[in-house]
């Protein structure tokens, strides 16, 4: 997790630094619904490379936004889920979804 000193002074810039890329936002979108396994995310997020997904998940876990649970099975079973901090981002993504729907509807006029 980043320290306060490592984060930008601007609150918007802080949020963008944590979730401000396409893949992190789409990962969050999926995790808002339920926990996901790595391969499920990889298949669902069309166009993401394994490397970018791995890096994004590691960074989000490091930032405290998601949790990674390893189940002691053969083969290993790993699930990613939102942490309490990640869950607190639900209103942000809900607002983005509402705005996106409204924007698309405005194009039909």
N, C-alpha and C positions, 0 to 999 in steps of 0.2 A: 504494500500500500504506500502511496506517495505521502510524503510529509507535507505539512501546510506550506512550508517554505518552497517546496518543489512545484507547487501549483500556482497558476496565474492569479493575480490580484482580482481580476474581473470574474464574477460568478458565472457568467455565460461562457467565458473562455475555459473555466474549470470544467464545466459540464461537457463542453466540446472536446476537451482533452481526454475525458474518460470514455465518451461514447460517440464521438464525432466522426466516425467513418461509416461508410455503407454497411460493411460486414458486421460491425459491432451492433449497430441498430437492428439489423435483421436477425442476429443471434438473440438479442433481447426480445424482439417480437416473438420469436418461437418459444423462448423460455417463459414468457408471460403465460403461455397456455399450459405448460407442463414441463417436467424434466425430460431431457433428451440425451440420447447416446451420441457419441462422436459421429459414427457412420450415418445415423439418421439426419443429423445436422448437415453433414457433408452432402448427402443426397438431396436434401431439401433446398439447400442454398446453391442454386444453380450458378455455376461459374466460379465458385470459390475454390481455391487450391487447398490441398491438405495442409500445406505449410502456413498459409494465411489463416486458416481456421485454427490450427494449433496455436499460432502466435496470438491470435485474438483471444482465444479461450484462456491462455496462460496470463495474458495481461489483465483480462477482466477478473480472473481469480485473484491475481496479485493486488488489484485495486479494490477487492472486497465486494465486487458486484455479483459474482456468481460463486457457487460452491461446486466442488468436484468430489464425488463420492466413488470410491473404488470398492467393489464387492469382491470378496475373496472366492472367486470361482475360476474354473477352467473352461473356456478361455476367460480372461479377465473381463469384467463388466464394469464400465465406468459411466456414470451419469452426471450430467451438468444441470444445475438448477439455479434459480435466482436466490441470492442471499436476501436478508432483510433489507439491506441497502439497495440491492437490485430491484426488489419489489417496490421500493419507494419511488422508482422511476416510472412506474405504471402510468401516473397521470401525464407525464411528458409524452410517452408513446401514444396514449389515448388521444391526446390533443393533436399529435401529428397525424393520426389516422383520421380524425374528424376533419382536419384541415385538408388532407389529401382527397377525401371524398368530396368535400365542398368544391375544391379546385377542379376536380374532374367533372363534376356536375356543371360547373360554370362554363366549361368548354362545349357543352351540348346546347347552349343557348344561342 
